[in-house]
Amino acid sequence: MRKQKPMSFDDLLKELQGQKTVEEDPNHVSLDKLFNESFMSKHSSFNNFADFLEKGNFQAQTHEEINNLHGELFDRHVNRETGFDSWQAMLDAATKAYEGK
């Protein structure tokens, strides 16, 4: 399990005031944005990431939950349902595609 970095006072204040959203942090792009319809339909038979997860009986909505899924079973699901050999390969391609926009 990863330890979270302590939040700075300024970040905490912004979060409490509702000024900071997850989308502002480039390291925490939502899974729906990272694995958008264009990416999913190009690399799988699914139109969205939720359907892809559901097909494999996986449940995850956050990066942390996805990280907990990572393993041999999830890699096999990725390999079977997409053009990628592993979850890491799929994640790297999605990140590269998202950053290229």
N, C-alpha and C positions, 0 to 999 in steps of 0.2 A: 504494500500500500504506500502510495506516495504522500509525502508531507506537503501541505500547502504552504506557500510562502506567506509569512505574516503580512497582513494588509497594512499599508501606510495609513496614518491618520487622515491625510487628505483623501485617499481613495475611500476610506470608510465613510467620511463625511459626505462625499459625492454620492456614494451608494445609498446612504440613509436619506439623502435629499432627492433621490430618484434621478440623479443626473447622469449616472453611469449605467450603461446597459452592457450586456454580454457582447453585443455586436460591436461595441467600440474596441474590444480587445481582439487584435488579429490572431492571437493564440487560441481563442475560444469562439471560432466561427460556429454557428449552429449547424447541426448535422444536416438539417434540411437544405441549408444554403450550400454546404460543402458537397453533399451528394444530391444535387438538384436534379430536376426531371431530365434535363439535357444530358447530364453525366450518366445517370442511371439507365436511360433508354439507349444510350450509345454503347454502354459496357455490359448490359444485362437485358433480360426480358421484362424488367420491372420499370415502372414509371416513377417510383419513389422509393426512398430508403426504408420507409416503414413496411411496405409490402415485401421488400427483400428480406428484412429481419423476420417478419411474420412467417414467411415460407420456411424458414429454418427453425421456427419455434424459439426465436431469440426475442428478448424484450430489452430495449434500451432507448433512452431519449436524450442522454447527455454523454459527453465525451468520457466522463468517469465510468459510466455504466458500460460504454463500449469497451473501454480499457479492461474492465472486469470480464468481458466476454472473450477477449483475445486468447486464443489457444488453438489446439489442434482441431477441435470440432468446428470452431468458427472459420478457421483457415480452409477446412474442407468445404464448408458451405460457400465461402467466397469462390473457391476454385471450381466448384460444381455449377454455380449460378452466374458467374461473371467470366470475363476474359482474363482475370488475374489469378496468379498462383497462390496468393496469400492476402490476408487482411492488410499487412503492411504495404504491399505493392498497390493495393486498391486505395488505401489512405494516401500514399505518396502521390499517386496519379490525380486524385481528387484535389489534394492540396495544391499541386502544381497547376491544375486547370483553374482553380479558384483564384490563385494569385495572378494568373495570366490575364484575367478579365480586366 
